[in-house]
Amino acid sequence: MSQETEKNCDFCPKSYRTNTAEDVFGRIESTHSYTAANTFKYDGWHSLIMLKTHHPLNWSLEQILDLFATTIKWLDKVHSIDSQYIYPMILWDVMTHSGASQLHPHIHGSLGNDRYYGVVENWRVAGEEYYRKHASNYFTDITEIHNALGLSVTYGDAVAWANINSKKDTEMVILGKAGNADFIKLIYYVVRAYIDDMDLLCFSMAIALPSLENGQPKGDIPAMARVATRGSVSAIRSDVSSLELYAGYNVSLDPYKVIAKIRASVKKRG
């Protein structure tokens, strides 16, 4: 599939300079990645950040660190010229079964001007209300709960836990500091565990970073990522049904088995 789609891929090095759009301030490029303005924007500022390699799964830690460094540069550049946009979001789907529109590795970067997108904003509000009621940090306390249950793993300044309130099988939450390499590395170790150790090739991820506005009145959040696998790459049946859409979450994989795989990945690759 990768070889076949590479022949006419607009995102590959031979094509992207002529076949993708630039933002009004131009294109941000680095050794392994580059930005392109999204034709179908879902916010005032919404672009794609692509790797310069086509295979959807064969990328290294160096490439992923570069990809996210380029993304941070894009977010900072947008905020520098349009300061009302302060809430950074990053979305990443891998393989078409997870909802990716293209096989070529790409992530979506966007900035909101009045709030985070719904699910993340709910967590931010919950954290703000929790602090108001208990004078304690919501994200620290929920991490401690998962740690007490034996469902967390740390790497440097970052922590990941197998979510006891997950939406999908294998869901992991990763918390850290924006722009910190430990946060990105732990994300990498989680998804490589999915791909290489669990043979789960499709995943979806959302990343929210702290507000870019200094001293903002709303309660802030840490750098946070939520990621889960999306079933077999060859499955004909969807991994989402009326149960997940309108009733409740269907999680059938033991989170203790998931965290064991993630710990092994951190130990092996970290």
Secondary structure, 3 states (H helix, E strand, C coil): CHHHHHCCCCCCCCCHHHHCECECCECCECCCEEEEECCCCCCCEEEEEEECCCCCCCCCHHHHHHHHHHHHHHHHHHHHHCCCCCEEEEEEEECHHHCCCCCCCEEEEEEECCCCCHHHHHHHHHHHHHHHHHCCCHHHHHHHHHHHCCCEEEECCEEEEECCCCCCCCCEEEEECCCCHHHHHHHHHHHHHHHHHCCCCCEEEEEECCCCCCCCCCCCCCEEEEEEECCCCCCCCCCCCHHHHHHCCCCCCCHHHHHHHHHHHHHHHC
